[in-house]
Amino acid sequence: MAELHFFTGTMDSGKSTPALQTNHNHAARGRVGRIFTSHDRAGRAVLSSRLGLTHDALEVAPDFDFWRYVVSSLTAGGRIDYLICDEAQFYTPDQIDQLAKVVDELQIDVFAFGILTDFRTQLFPGSRRLVEVADRMNVLRVEALCWCGKRATHNARTEDGVMVTEGDVVVVGDVEAADEPPAHVAYEVLCRQHHRRNLTAARAKAVSLAPEPLPFG
């Protein structure tokens, strides 16, 4: 029986790598699939991993219809055994329902990969719907770490190095590297405590380097 799988983790937990690996494993067994993504950091219609691996993909716009695409492909004589859906947090709830219909009505496996919450700690609509309808939900085993060493559970957005908690939900950026100057828009994974305090790695370093207050009295 086909199933709708949802693999999730924070940013920097390597979710695109198992997406590529899943495609490789199924293709190696002679199965034929399609790869989809949305707003990948590497550009349009590309599924990319921070390990440097990439694969061509179909870009999922808000008006894309998975059911119509799959039925049209099968009607035209194509073969589809499975779908790889990366950056699924950016899909609409209707698109997630279309994927569930593909699984149930056409017996095609769907493997969706995405993060749960945005920089405001709120569930992405697509991820929320996946939690509601997926046959299996899998938390990725590779845990991203906060700068303090604790397990990272929250995604933070920074603008010019300063953490922000308001703005457009979908703004493409990558996880900020510690040895590079702050990007205009970047992301950083934090534990809950430091996300709540708006304490990014750069701010924590600045605080630790601040001079001791002068004594009074």
Secondary structure, DSSP 4 states (H G I P E B T S, - for coil): ---EEEEE--TTS-THHHHHHHHHHHHHTT--EEEEESS-TT-TTEEE-TTS-EEE-EE--TT--HHHHHHHHHHTT---SEEEE-SGGGS-HHHHHHHHHHHHHH--EEEEEE-SB-TTS-B-HHHHHHHHH-SEEEE-SS--B-TTSSBP-EEEEEETTEEE--S-S-----BPPTTSPPPSEEEEEE-HHHHHTT--HHHHHHHHHSPPPPP--
